[in-house]
Amino acid sequence: MHRRMAKPKITGYTWQGTAGTCPRLMGVFQCLCNQHGYGSYRHPQWILDYSFTPFGSFRTRRNTGPWIPRPAHEAHLYAPDMRYWEDTSSCGSRTAHSVYVVFAGGEKCGLSKLVSSAAYARFADPNGELSALLSHVLTLSRERGEDAFWPAQALLCNIVGLLDQAKPADGNHYIIQPSGTGPVQSEMVSKVRAYCQEHLAEHIGRHSLAQHLGMSISTLAHRYQKETGESPMATLMGIRLNLAKGLLLKGNKLKAIAEQTGFCDAFQLSKIFKKWEGVSPRAFLKSMKAVRN
């Protein structure tokens, strides 16, 4: 039986960076996969891929090797040119969610020793240390773009430090140890963001969000605003528009994008996109093509 190729929704940012920086952060990307299947990957740079939810299974080097389960809160470090396969067919109707960073210079930071036996390594993250840092890098890329390079680069150095200090468990499997540093995100904020991600294509109102959190609308709004500087609905809109921009760049039609990002139709998407981004979806796409050319 042949599995269909997985078609994940990938959005993110690629930095120009500064030559000579080591390690050098090159990009951060979010992957949301609800059309489950099978995919093969190989990157010319170092990859640290973190699964926020169960992400099916994977195998490396050759497509006849054994499949290994990929649980939630586990990071995979792949050396340059390492080929690996992922199969998310076991995820059922659940959306599989991961975030990965692409960077150069890992061998100069001592990461080669971690992947020496298999060209990749697995890191369990029981305390959410890597999760918090990677989420922060992703947020910085969305909010500040190219201006976020140095703050994000500093976070990458913290990430490399966690990998280097990880406790060996078995073979190429490690456990991330508590560092006591890094951005602190409350459970309430994490739950809001997780709920938004999981129900992105659905109607999410203040009442349903507050009900999910088990608090009143006013309490949620006040606490969330105090901690993050924005309302829960602003966070939801940012997530939706970030995904919409990624789908635009992949060539998706507005109608299909609206369906996947929780907008009523293409007209509403265009109207809100222009209000928040300052340009229409068509103008945004045109400007991005001009930058690439």
The 8 nearest C-alpha neighbors of each residue, nearest first, counted from 0:
[[1, 2, 3, 37, 36, 88, 4, 86],
 [2, 0, 3, 37, 4, 36, 88, 86],
 [3, 1, 36, 37, 4, 0, 88, 86],
 [2, 4, 36, 37, 5, 1, 35, 38],
 [3, 5, 37, 36, 38, 6, 2, 35],
 [4, 6, 36, 37, 35, 38, 7, 34],
 [7, 5, 34, 4, 8, 32, 35, 36],
 [8, 6, 32, 31, 9, 5, 30, 34],
 [7, 9, 31, 30, 32, 6, 10, 246],
 [10, 8, 30, 29, 7, 31, 28, 245],
 [11, 9, 245, 29, 28, 242, 8, 30],
 [12, 10, 28, 27, 29, 9, 13, 26],
 [11, 13, 26, 27, 140, 28, 14, 144],
 [12, 14, 26, 25, 27, 15, 11, 145],
 [15, 13, 25, 16, 26, 145, 12, 148],
 [14, 16, 17, 13, 25, 145, 148, 18],
 [17, 15, 14, 148, 18, 25, 24, 23],
 [16, 18, 20, 19, 15, 23, 148, 14],
 [19, 17, 20, 16, 23, 21, 15, 22],
 [18, 20, 21, 17, 23, 22, 16, 104],
 [21, 19, 23, 18, 22, 17, 16, 104],
 [22, 20, 23, 104, 19, 103, 107, 108],
 [21, 23, 104, 103, 20, 105, 24, 102],
 [24, 22, 21, 103, 20, 102, 25, 104],
 [23, 25, 102, 152, 26, 101, 22, 103],
 [24, 26, 102, 14, 101, 13, 23, 16],
 [27, 25, 13, 101, 12, 100, 14, 24],
 [26, 28, 100, 11, 12, 99, 137, 101],
 [29, 27, 11, 99, 10, 98, 100, 12],
 [28, 30, 98, 10, 9, 97, 11, 99],
 [29, 31, 9, 97, 8, 96, 98, 7],
 [32, 30, 96, 8, 7, 95, 94, 9],
 [31, 33, 7, 95, 94, 34, 8, 30],
 [32, 34, 94, 35, 95, 93, 31, 92],
 [35, 33, 32, 6, 5, 36, 7, 94],
 [34, 36, 88, 87, 5, 33, 32, 90],
 [35, 37, 5, 88, 4, 3, 87, 86],
 [36, 38, 86, 4, 5, 85, 2, 3],
 [37, 39, 85, 4, 5, 84, 86, 40],
 [40, 38, 84, 83, 85, 37, 41, 82],
 [41, 39, 83, 82, 84, 38, 42, 85],
 [40, 42, 82, 80, 81, 83, 43, 39],
 [43, 41, 80, 44, 79, 40, 81, 45],
 [42, 44, 79, 80, 41, 45, 81, 78],
 [45, 43, 79, 42, 103, 102, 46, 101],
 [44, 46, 79, 78, 102, 101, 77, 103],
 [47, 45, 101, 77, 76, 100, 48, 44],
 [46, 48, 76, 99, 100, 75, 74, 77],
 [47, 49, 99, 75, 74, 98, 46, 76],
 [50, 48, 74, 98, 97, 73, 99, 51],
 [49, 51, 97, 71, 52, 72, 73, 96],
 [52, 50, 71, 72, 97, 96, 49, 53],
 [53, 51, 71, 50, 96, 95, 54, 72],
 [52, 54, 71, 70, 55, 69, 95, 50],
 [55, 53, 69, 95, 87, 52, 70, 56],
 [54, 56, 87, 89, 69, 86, 90, 53],
 [55, 57, 68, 69, 67, 86, 85, 66],
 [58, 56, 85, 67, 84, 66, 86, 68],
 [59, 57, 66, 84, 83, 67, 64, 65],
 [58, 60, 83, 61, 82, 84, 57, 64],
 [61, 59, 82, 83, 81, 62, 58, 64],
 [62, 60, 63, 59, 64, 83, 58, 82],
 [61, 63, 64, 60, 84, 58, 59, 83],
 [62, 64, 61, 65, 58, 60, 66, 59],
 [63, 65, 62, 61, 58, 66, 59, 60],
 [64, 66, 58, 67, 63, 57, 62, 59],
 [65, 67, 58, 57, 56, 64, 68, 86],
 [66, 68, 56, 57, 58, 65, 69, 55],
 [69, 67, 56, 55, 70, 57, 66, 54],
 [68, 70, 56, 54, 55, 53, 67, 57],
 [71, 69, 53, 68, 54, 73, 72, 52],
 [70, 72, 52, 53, 51, 50, 73, 69],
 [73, 71, 51, 50, 124, 123, 70, 49],
 [72, 74, 123, 122, 71, 50, 49, 124],
 [75, 73, 49, 122, 48, 121, 50, 47],
 [76, 74, 121, 48, 47, 120, 122, 77],
 [75, 77, 47, 120, 119, 46, 121, 48],
 [78, 76, 119, 46, 45, 81, 75, 118],
 [77, 79, 45, 81, 118, 119, 80, 76],
 [80, 78, 44, 43, 45, 81, 42, 77],
 [81, 79, 43, 42, 41, 82, 78, 44],
 [80, 82, 79, 78, 41, 77, 83, 118],
 [83, 81, 41, 60, 40, 59, 80, 84],
 [82, 84, 59, 40, 58, 39, 60, 81],
 [83, 85, 39, 58, 57, 38, 59, 40],
 [86, 84, 57, 38, 37, 56, 87, 39],
 [85, 87, 37, 56, 36, 55, 88, 57],
 [88, 86, 55, 35, 36, 89, 90, 54],
 [87, 89, 35, 36, 90, 86, 91, 55],
 [88, 90, 87, 91, 55, 86, 35, 56],
 [91, 89, 88, 87, 93, 55, 92, 54],
 [92, 90, 89, 93, 88, 35, 87, 94],
 [93, 91, 90, 94, 33, 35, 34, 89],
 [92, 94, 91, 90, 95, 33, 197, 32],
 [93, 95, 33, 32, 96, 31, 92, 197],
 [96, 94, 32, 54, 31, 52, 93, 33],
 [97, 95, 31, 51, 52, 30, 50, 94],
 [96, 98, 50, 30, 51, 49, 29, 99],
 [99, 97, 29, 49, 28, 48, 30, 50],
 [98, 100, 48, 47, 28, 27, 49, 29],
 [99, 101, 27, 47, 26, 46, 28, 102],
 [100, 102, 46, 26, 25, 45, 27, 24],
 [103, 101, 24, 25, 45, 23, 44, 100],
 [104, 102, 23, 22, 44, 105, 45, 24],
 [103, 105, 22, 107, 106, 21, 23, 108],
 [104, 106, 108, 110, 107, 103, 22, 45],
 [105, 107, 111, 110, 108, 104, 109, 103],
 [108, 106, 104, 105, 109, 21, 110, 22],
 [109, 107, 105, 106, 110, 104, 22, 21],
 [108, 110, 106, 111, 107, 112, 105, 163],
 [111, 109, 106, 112, 113, 105, 108, 163],
 [110, 112, 106, 114, 113, 109, 115, 105],
 [111, 113, 115, 110, 114, 109, 116, 106],
 [114, 112, 111, 110, 115, 120, 171, 119],
 [113, 115, 118, 119, 111, 120, 112, 116],
 [116, 114, 112, 118, 113, 117, 111, 119],
 [115, 117, 114, 118, 171, 113, 170, 119],
 [116, 118, 119, 114, 115, 171, 120, 59],
 [119, 117, 114, 115, 78, 116, 77, 81],
 [120, 118, 77, 114, 117, 76, 78, 75],
 [119, 121, 171, 76, 114, 75, 172, 113],
 [122, 120, 75, 172, 74, 173, 171, 76],
 [123, 121, 173, 74, 174, 73, 172, 124],
 [122, 124, 73, 174, 175, 125, 173, 72],
 [123, 125, 175, 127, 72, 126, 73, 122],
 [126, 124, 127, 123, 72, 175, 174, 128],
 [125, 127, 128, 124, 177, 176, 175, 129],
 [126, 128, 130, 124, 129, 125, 131, 72],
 [129, 127, 130, 131, 126, 124, 132, 177],
 [130, 128, 132, 131, 127, 133, 124, 158],
 [129, 131, 127, 133, 128, 132, 134, 72],
 [130, 132, 134, 129, 128, 133, 127, 135],
 [131, 133, 135, 129, 134, 130, 136, 181],
 [132, 134, 136, 135, 130, 131, 129, 137],
 [135, 133, 137, 131, 132, 136, 130, 138],
 [134, 136, 138, 132, 133, 137, 139, 131],
 [137, 135, 133, 139, 151, 134, 138, 140],
 [138, 136, 134, 140, 135, 139, 27, 133],
 [137, 139, 135, 141, 140, 136, 134, 142],
 [140, 138, 136, 142, 141, 137, 143, 147],
 [141, 139, 144, 137, 138, 143, 142, 147],
 [142, 140, 138, 139, 143, 144, 137, 241],
 [141, 143, 139, 140, 144, 138, 147, 137],
 [144, 142, 147, 146, 140, 139, 141, 145],
 [143, 145, 140, 146, 147, 141, 142, 139],
 [146, 144, 147, 148, 14, 143, 140, 15],
 [147, 145, 143, 144, 148, 149, 140, 150],
 [148, 146, 143, 145, 144, 150, 139, 149],
 [149, 147, 151, 146, 145, 150, 152, 16],
 [148, 150, 152, 151, 147, 153, 146, 16],
 [151, 149, 153, 152, 147, 148, 154, 139],
 [150, 152, 154, 148, 136, 153, 149, 147],
 [153, 151, 149, 155, 154, 150, 148, 24],
 [154, 152, 150, 156, 151, 155, 149, 157],
 [153, 155, 157, 151, 156, 152, 158, 132],
 [156, 154, 158, 152, 157, 153, 159, 151],
 [155, 157, 159, 153, 154, 158, 160, 152],
 [158, 156, 160, 154, 155, 159, 161, 153],
 [157, 159, 155, 161, 160, 156, 154, 162],
 [160, 158, 162, 156, 161, 157, 163, 155],
 [159, 161, 157, 163, 158, 162, 156, 164],
 [162, 160, 158, 164, 159, 163, 165, 157],
 [163, 161, 159, 165, 160, 164, 158, 175],
 [162, 164, 160, 161, 165, 159, 110, 109],
 [163, 165, 161, 162, 160, 166, 176, 175],
 [166, 164, 175, 162, 174, 163, 176, 173],
 [165, 167, 174, 173, 168, 175, 164, 176],
 [168, 166, 173, 169, 172, 174, 165, 170],
 [167, 169, 173, 172, 166, 174, 170, 171],
 [168, 170, 172, 171, 167, 173, 166, 174],
 [171, 169, 172, 168, 167, 116, 173, 120],
 [170, 172, 120, 169, 121, 173, 114, 116],
 [171, 173, 121, 169, 168, 170, 120, 122],
 [174, 172, 167, 122, 168, 166, 165, 121],
 [173, 175, 123, 166, 122, 165, 176, 124],
 [176, 174, 165, 124, 123, 122, 161, 166],
 [175, 177, 165, 178, 174, 166, 161, 164],
 [178, 176, 179, 126, 128, 175, 180, 161],
 [179, 177, 180, 176, 161, 128, 181, 175],
 [178, 180, 177, 181, 128, 176, 183, 182],
 [181, 179, 178, 182, 183, 177, 128, 157],
 [180, 182, 183, 132, 179, 131, 128, 157],
 [181, 183, 131, 184, 132, 180, 135, 128],
 [182, 184, 181, 185, 131, 180, 132, 128],
 [183, 185, 188, 182, 186, 189, 131, 187],
 [186, 184, 187, 188, 189, 183, 226, 190],
 [185, 187, 189, 188, 190, 184, 191, 183],
 [186, 188, 190, 185, 189, 191, 212, 223],
 [189, 187, 191, 185, 190, 186, 192, 184],
 [188, 190, 186, 192, 187, 191, 193, 185],
 [189, 191, 193, 187, 188, 192, 194, 186],
 [192, 190, 188, 194, 189, 193, 195, 187],
 [191, 193, 195, 189, 194, 190, 196, 188],
 [192, 194, 190, 196, 195, 191, 189, 197],
 [195, 193, 197, 191, 196, 192, 190, 198],
 [196, 194, 192, 198, 193, 199, 197, 235],
 [197, 195, 193, 199, 194, 198, 192, 238],
 [196, 198, 194, 195, 199, 193, 94, 200],
 [199, 197, 201, 195, 196, 200, 194, 203],
 [198, 200, 196, 201, 195, 260, 197, 261],
 [201, 199, 261, 260, 259, 198, 258, 202],
 [202, 200, 261, 198, 199, 203, 260, 262],
 [201, 203, 261, 204, 200, 198, 199, 262],
 [204, 202, 201, 207, 208, 205, 198, 195],
 [205, 203, 206, 207, 208, 202, 232, 209],
 [204, 206, 208, 207, 209, 216, 203, 232],
 [207, 205, 209, 204, 208, 210, 216, 215],
 [208, 206, 210, 204, 209, 205, 211, 203],
 [207, 209, 211, 205, 210, 206, 204, 212],
 [210, 208, 212, 206, 216, 211, 214, 207],
 [209, 211, 213, 207, 212, 208, 206, 214],
 [210, 212, 208, 209, 213, 207, 214, 194],
 [213, 211, 209, 210, 214, 208, 190, 187],
 [214, 212, 210, 211, 209, 215, 208, 219],
 [215, 213, 209, 212, 210, 219, 218, 216],
 [214, 216, 218, 217, 209, 219, 213, 210],
 [215, 217, 219, 209, 218, 220, 206, 205],
 [216, 218, 220, 219, 215, 221, 214, 222],
 [219, 217, 221, 215, 220, 216, 222, 214],
 [218, 220, 216, 222, 217, 221, 223, 215],
 [219, 221, 217, 223, 218, 222, 224, 230],
 [222, 220, 218, 224, 219, 223, 217, 225],
 [223, 221, 225, 219, 224, 220, 218, 226],
 [222, 224, 226, 220, 225, 221, 219, 227],
 [225, 223, 228, 229, 230, 221, 227, 222],
 [224, 226, 222, 223, 228, 227, 221, 229],
 [225, 227, 223, 224, 228, 222, 188, 229],
 [228, 226, 224, 229, 225, 223, 230, 188],
 [227, 229, 224, 225, 226, 230, 223, 222],
 [230, 228, 224, 227, 233, 231, 234, 223],
 [229, 231, 233, 224, 232, 220, 223, 234],
 [232, 230, 234, 233, 235, 223, 229, 220],
 [231, 233, 235, 230, 234, 236, 205, 204],
 [234, 232, 236, 230, 235, 231, 237, 229],
 [233, 235, 231, 237, 232, 236, 238, 230],
 [236, 234, 232, 238, 233, 237, 195, 239],
 [237, 235, 239, 233, 238, 234, 240, 232],
 [238, 236, 234, 240, 235, 239, 241, 233],
 [237, 239, 241, 235, 236, 240, 242, 234],
 [240, 238, 236, 242, 260, 237, 241, 243],
 [239, 241, 243, 237, 242, 238, 236, 244],
 [240, 242, 238, 244, 243, 239, 237, 245],
 [241, 243, 245, 239, 240, 244, 10, 246],
 [244, 242, 240, 246, 241, 245, 239, 247],
 [245, 243, 247, 241, 242, 246, 240, 248],
 [244, 246, 10, 242, 248, 247, 243, 249],
 [245, 247, 249, 243, 248, 244, 251, 242],
 [248, 246, 244, 250, 249, 251, 245, 243],
 [247, 249, 245, 246, 250, 244, 284, 251],
 [248, 250, 246, 247, 251, 245, 244, 9],
 [251, 249, 247, 248, 246, 252, 245, 253],
 [250, 252, 247, 246, 249, 256, 253, 255],
 [253, 251, 255, 254, 256, 250, 247, 246],
 [254, 252, 256, 265, 255, 257, 251, 268],
 [253, 255, 265, 257, 256, 252, 264, 258],
 [254, 256, 258, 252, 257, 253, 259, 251],
 [257, 255, 253, 259, 258, 254, 260, 243],
 [258, 256, 262, 254, 260, 255, 264, 259],
 [259, 257, 255, 256, 260, 261, 262, 200],
 [260, 258, 200, 256, 257, 261, 255, 199],
 [259, 261, 200, 257, 239, 258, 199, 262],
 [260, 262, 200, 201, 258, 199, 259, 257],
 [263, 261, 257, 264, 268, 260, 258, 267],
 [264, 262, 267, 257, 261, 265, 258, 268],
 [263, 265, 266, 257, 267, 262, 254, 268],
 [264, 266, 254, 268, 253, 267, 257, 269],
 [267, 265, 269, 268, 264, 270, 263, 253],
 [268, 266, 270, 269, 264, 265, 271, 263],
 [267, 269, 265, 271, 266, 270, 272, 262],
 [270, 268, 272, 266, 267, 271, 265, 273],
 [269, 271, 267, 273, 268, 272, 266, 274],
 [270, 272, 274, 268, 273, 269, 267, 275],
 [273, 271, 269, 275, 274, 270, 276, 268],
 [272, 274, 278, 279, 277, 276, 271, 270],
 [275, 273, 271, 272, 277, 276, 270, 278],
 [276, 274, 272, 273, 277, 271, 278, 240],
 [275, 277, 273, 278, 272, 274, 279, 271],
 [276, 278, 273, 274, 275, 279, 272, 283],
 [279, 277, 273, 276, 282, 283, 280, 272],
 [278, 280, 273, 282, 281, 283, 269, 272],
 [281, 279, 283, 282, 284, 269, 278, 272],
 [280, 282, 284, 279, 283, 285, 278, 286],
 [283, 281, 285, 279, 284, 280, 278, 286],
 [284, 282, 280, 286, 281, 285, 278, 279],
 [283, 285, 281, 287, 282, 286, 280, 288],
 [284, 286, 282, 288, 283, 287, 281, 289],
 [285, 287, 289, 283, 288, 284, 282, 290],
 [286, 288, 290, 284, 289, 285, 283, 291],
 [289, 287, 291, 285, 290, 286, 292, 284],
 [288, 290, 286, 292, 287, 291, 285, 284],
 [291, 289, 287, 288, 292, 286, 285, 284],
 [292, 290, 288, 289, 287, 286, 285, 284],
 [291, 289, 290, 288, 287, 286, 285, 284]]
